[in-house]
Amino acid sequence: MDVGGAAARASVDVPTVVVVEAYAELARRVLAGPARLGRTRLVAVDGPSGAGKSSFAAHLADALAVLAGGDRPPVVHTDDLLDGWDDQLTFWPRLDEQVLTPLRVGRPGAYRRYSWVRRCFLPRPVPVPAAPVLILEGVSAARALVRPELSLAVFVTAPAPLRLARAVTRDGQEILPELRRWHAGERVHFAADDTANRADLVVDGAPVLPHDANRYYVRIR
């Protein structure tokens, strides 16, 4: 349903009319679309830290599972592939080699998850099946390099002060120096990559409209 009079808070040029849409309908759209990464439909959920990407990816995965009779698509979080704070954007070859390249030829992939507590990659591999849909969530997930292979690119946004507060609440005040450096890096990346403007869908990660957040999201473009 269209809802007027609500200001869009994205960091891109978007209209002021927002739309409440169902995850179920988006899931149907994904499954109806073409697979561009081998036989897999790759969905990228991008956006700045603390915007609500993980929640969006989880709700979409739940909706896809309902349509698939309970088979939940794998969700890969780019944070799990980073070799610490300094690997903010340079992790991509690791993702491509371990996950995307096998899926291109219909084989399952696997990666080792980084432990932010131990500051190293854990030994046990995380399998990524060659499923009909793979959701890739994290900063730079929809970067230009992978756009030709995406079935859907989503950009989730929220006001910077709220995003900072969410991160501090989740991880503690001690991460503030690294977090501020991280935020500066993602701003530079998004501007150079034109990520939000190239996305198929821009989502409000901090909507003020009343709605069932488990079933619906607020689209601002």
C-alpha positions in Angstrom: 0.0 0.0 0.0 1.2 3.5 -0.8 1.7 5.8 2.2 2.3 9.5 1.7 3.8 12.2 3.9 6.7 10.1 5.4 10.1 11.5 4.7 12.5 9.0 3.2 15.7 8.8 5.2 18.1 7.2 2.7 21.5 8.6 1.9 20.5 8.6 -1.8 18.0 10.7 -3.8 14.7 9.0 -3.2 11.0 10.0 -3.4 9.1 10.9 -0.2 6.4 8.3 -0.9 7.1 5.0 0.8 5.5 1.6 0.1 4.9 -1.3 2.5 5.5 -4.6 0.8 5.4 -8.2 1.9 8.4 -10.4 2.1 6.3 -13.2 0.7 5.8 -11.2 -2.5 9.5 -10.4 -2.8 10.3 -14.1 -2.3 8.0 -15.0 -5.2 9.7 -12.3 -7.3 13.1 -13.8 -6.5 12.0 -17.4 -7.4 10.3 -16.2 -10.6 13.5 -14.4 -11.7 16.4 -15.9 -13.7 19.4 -17.6 -12.0 22.6 -15.8 -13.0 25.1 -17.5 -10.7 25.1 -21.0 -12.3 21.7 -22.4 -11.2 21.5 -20.1 -8.2 19.6 -16.9 -7.8 22.0 -14.7 -5.9 20.4 -12.0 -3.7 22.7 -9.3 -2.3 21.5 -7.4 0.8 23.8 -4.4 1.0 23.9 -1.1 3.0 25.9 0.6 5.8 26.6 -1.0 9.2 23.7 -1.1 11.6 21.1 -0.3 8.9 19.1 -3.6 9.4 20.6 -5.8 6.7 20.8 -8.9 8.8 17.1 -8.6 9.8 16.0 -8.0 6.2 18.0 -11.0 5.0 16.6 -13.3 7.7 13.0 -12.3 7.0 13.4 -12.8 3.3 15.0 -16.2 3.9 12.0 -17.2 6.1 9.6 -16.1 3.3 11.6 -18.1 0.8 11.5 -21.2 3.1 7.7 -21.1 3.3 7.5 -21.1 -0.5 10.0 -23.9 -0.8 8.2 -26.1 1.7 10.6 -25.5 4.6 13.9 -25.5 2.8 15.6 -22.3 4.0 18.1 -20.8 1.6 21.6 -20.3 2.9 22.6 -16.8 4.1 26.2 -15.8 3.9 27.2 -12.8 6.0 30.3 -11.0 4.6 31.4 -10.2 8.2 32.1 -13.9 8.6 34.7 -13.7 5.8 36.6 -10.6 6.9 40.1 -11.1 8.3 39.5 -8.4 10.9 38.6 -4.7 10.6 41.2 -3.9 8.0 39.6 -6.4 5.5 36.5 -4.3 5.1 36.4 -4.4 1.3 39.4 -6.6 0.4 37.8 -9.9 1.4 36.1 -10.4 -1.9 38.6 -12.8 -3.6 38.1 -15.1 -0.6 34.4 -15.1 -1.1 34.7 -15.6 -4.8 37.1 -18.5 -4.6 35.4 -20.4 -1.8 31.7 -19.7 -2.5 30.8 -18.0 -5.8 33.2 -19.9 -8.1 31.9 -23.4 -7.1 28.3 -22.2 -7.4 28.9 -20.9 -10.9 29.4 -24.6 -12.0 26.7 -26.0 -9.8 29.0 -27.3 -7.0 28.6 -26.5 -3.3 31.0 -24.0 -1.7 32.4 -23.7 1.8 34.1 -21.0 3.8 35.8 -20.7 7.2 34.1 -18.3 9.5 36.2 -15.5 11.1 36.0 -15.3 14.9 36.1 -11.7 16.0 36.8 -12.9 19.6 39.8 -15.1 18.7 40.8 -12.9 15.8 41.4 -15.8 13.4 39.4 -18.1 11.0 37.9 -21.1 12.7 39.0 -24.5 11.3 35.6 -26.0 10.6 34.3 -25.1 7.1 30.8 -23.7 6.8 29.0 -25.5 3.8 27.2 -23.4 1.2 24.9 -25.7 -0.9 24.2 -25.1 -4.5 20.6 -24.1 -3.6 18.1 -22.3 -5.8 18.7 -19.1 -3.8 21.7 -17.7 -1.9 21.4 -14.6 0.2 24.6 -12.6 0.5 24.4 -10.0 3.3 26.9 -7.3 4.2 28.7 -4.2 3.3 29.6 -4.3 -0.4 27.6 -7.4 -1.1 26.0 -5.8 -4.2 29.3 -4.2 -5.4 29.7 -3.6 -9.2 31.9 -6.6 -9.7 29.0 -9.1 -8.9 26.0 -7.1 -10.3 25.8 -9.1 -13.6 25.3 -12.3 -11.5 22.7 -10.9 -9.1 19.0 -11.8 -9.4 18.2 -9.1 -6.9 20.2 -6.2 -5.3 18.8 -4.7 -2.1 20.2 -1.6 -0.3 19.1 -1.1 3.3 19.5 2.3 4.9 18.9 4.1 8.2 20.0 7.4 9.8 23.7 7.5 10.8 23.1 8.3 14.5 20.8 5.3 14.9 23.1 3.0 13.1 26.0 4.0 15.4 23.8 3.5 18.5 22.8 0.1 17.3 26.4 -1.0 16.8 27.5 0.3 20.1 24.6 -1.4 21.9 25.4 -4.7 20.2 29.2 -4.7 20.5 30.1 -2.1 23.2 31.7 1.3 23.4 35.2 -0.1 22.9 34.6 -0.6 19.2 33.9 3.1 18.6 37.4 4.0 17.1 37.3 1.1 14.6 33.6 1.7 13.9 34.1 5.3 13.0 36.9 4.3 10.6 34.6 1.6 9.2 31.8 4.1 8.6 34.1 6.4 6.8 35.3 3.5 4.6 31.8 2.4 3.7 30.8 6.0 2.8 33.6 6.2 0.3 32.8 2.8 -1.1 29.1 3.4 -1.6 29.8 6.8 -3.3 32.3 5.3 -5.7 30.3 2.2 -6.4 27.0 4.0 -6.7 25.5 1.0 -4.8 22.2 2.5 -3.7 21.3 4.0 -7.0 22.1 0.7 -8.8 20.1 -1.4 -6.4 16.8 -2.9 -7.5 15.3 -2.1 -4.1 16.1 0.5 -1.4 14.6 -0.4 2.0 14.1 1.8 5.1 15.9 0.0 7.9 14.3 2.2 10.6 10.7 2.8 9.5 8.3 4.9 11.5 5.2 3.4 9.8 3.3 0.9 11.8 3.6 -2.6 10.3 4.3 -6.2 11.1 8.1 -6.2 10.6 8.3 -10.0 10.4 6.1 -10.0 7.3 6.5 -6.6 5.7 9.3 -4.1 4.9 9.2 -0.5 3.9 10.5 0.3 0.4 11.7 3.8 -0.3 12.6 3.2 -3.9 
